[in-house]
């Protein structure tokens, strides 16, 4: 049963302009995400896609970032490169309150825009 959906569109240049700002990076991306971004040479499209995915998941949980931070939502890749969501701390608690067991995520981008959509079951 679908418990929630979320979608977000992010301008790549907005993220690109912040990729050298350590405070921004630590506020938005977890250590595992930063490792992945480093392996991708901090590709702005990749970073923007992950950012859009975090926003989409926050919307899916029905709260936005009002009770947890962006690092409580991790956007990771499986061995085949498929993105998946790991929830931590209060984001995980919110998902448990909503009886959400899995969140499906899809991410796409152009040079200018990144979009992400999620569905929670």
C-alpha positions as CSV (number, residue, x, y, z in Angstrom):
1,X,0.0,0.0,0.0
2,X,1.3,3.4,-0.9
3,X,1.8,5.6,2.2
4,X,3.3,8.7,0.6
5,X,4.9,10.2,-2.5
6,X,7.3,13.0,-3.0
7,X,8.9,14.9,-5.9
8,X,11.5,17.6,-6.2
9,X,13.2,19.6,-8.9
10,X,16.6,21.3,-8.2
11,X,18.7,23.7,-10.2
12,X,22.1,22.1,-10.7
13,X,23.9,25.5,-10.6
14,X,22.5,26.1,-7.1
15,X,24.2,23.0,-5.8
16,X,27.3,23.6,-8.0
17,X,27.8,27.0,-6.4
18,X,28.0,25.3,-2.9
19,X,30.2,22.3,-3.6
20,X,33.3,24.0,-2.2
21,X,31.4,25.1,0.9
22,X,32.4,22.6,3.6
23,X,29.6,23.8,5.9
24,X,27.0,23.2,3.2
25,X,28.4,19.7,2.4
26,X,28.4,18.6,6.0
27,X,24.9,19.9,6.6
28,X,23.4,18.2,3.5
29,X,25.4,15.0,2.8
30,X,26.3,12.2,5.2
31,X,29.9,10.8,5.3
32,X,28.9,7.9,3.1
33,X,27.3,10.2,0.6
34,X,30.4,12.5,0.6
35,X,32.6,9.4,-0.1
36,X,30.4,8.7,-3.1
37,X,30.5,12.3,-4.3
38,X,34.3,12.3,-3.9
39,X,34.5,9.2,-6.1
40,X,32.5,11.1,-8.7
41,X,34.8,14.2,-8.4
42,X,31.9,16.1,-6.9
43,X,29.9,16.0,-10.1
44,X,27.3,18.8,-9.8
45,X,24.6,16.9,-11.5
46,X,25.1,13.9,-9.2
47,X,25.1,16.1,-6.1
48,X,22.0,17.9,-7.3
49,X,20.2,14.6,-7.9
50,X,21.0,13.5,-4.4
51,X,19.8,16.8,-3.0
52,X,16.5,16.5,-5.0
53,X,16.1,13.0,-3.7
54,X,16.5,14.1,-0.1
55,X,13.9,16.8,-0.6
56,X,11.5,14.3,-2.3
57,X,11.8,11.9,0.6
58,X,11.2,14.7,3.2
59,X,8.0,15.6,1.3
60,X,7.1,11.9,1.2
61,X,7.3,11.7,5.0
62,X,4.9,14.6,5.2
63,X,7.0,16.9,7.3
64,X,9.7,18.4,5.1
65,X,12.8,19.0,7.1
66,X,10.9,20.3,10.2
67,X,11.9,17.5,12.6
68,X,15.1,16.1,11.1
69,X,18.0,17.2,8.9
70,X,19.1,16.3,5.4
71,X,21.8,13.9,6.7
72,X,19.0,11.8,8.3
73,X,18.1,10.8,4.7
74,X,20.9,9.0,2.9
75,X,20.7,8.5,-0.9
76,X,23.0,5.6,-1.7
77,X,23.7,3.3,-4.7
78,X,23.5,-0.5,-4.7
79,X,26.1,-2.6,-6.5
80,X,24.4,-2.0,-9.8
81,X,24.1,1.7,-9.4
82,X,20.4,1.8,-8.5
83,X,19.7,4.5,-5.9
84,X,18.1,3.6,-2.6
85,X,17.2,5.4,0.6
86,X,18.5,4.8,4.1
87,X,16.7,6.7,6.9
88,X,18.3,7.6,10.2
89,X,17.3,9.1,13.5
90,X,14.1,11.2,13.4
91,X,13.5,10.5,9.7
92,X,13.5,6.8,10.5
93,X,11.2,7.4,13.5
94,X,8.8,9.3,11.2
95,X,8.7,6.5,8.7
96,X,8.0,4.0,11.5
97,X,5.1,6.2,12.7
98,X,3.7,6.1,9.1
99,X,4.3,2.3,8.9
100,X,6.6,2.9,5.9
101,X,8.8,-0.2,5.2
102,X,10.4,0.9,1.9
103,X,10.9,4.0,-0.1
104,X,11.5,3.7,-3.9
105,X,13.5,6.5,-5.4
106,X,14.1,7.6,-9.0
107,X,16.6,10.3,-9.9
108,X,17.3,12.0,-13.3
109,X,19.1,15.1,-14.4
110,X,20.1,17.3,-17.3
111,X,23.0,19.8,-17.3
112,X,20.6,22.4,-15.7
113,X,18.0,20.5,-13.6
114,X,17.9,17.4,-11.3
115,X,14.6,15.7,-10.5
116,X,13.7,13.0,-8.0
117,X,10.5,11.1,-7.3
118,X,9.8,8.7,-4.4
119,X,7.0,6.4,-3.4
120,X,6.7,5.0,0.1
121,X,5.1,1.7,0.9
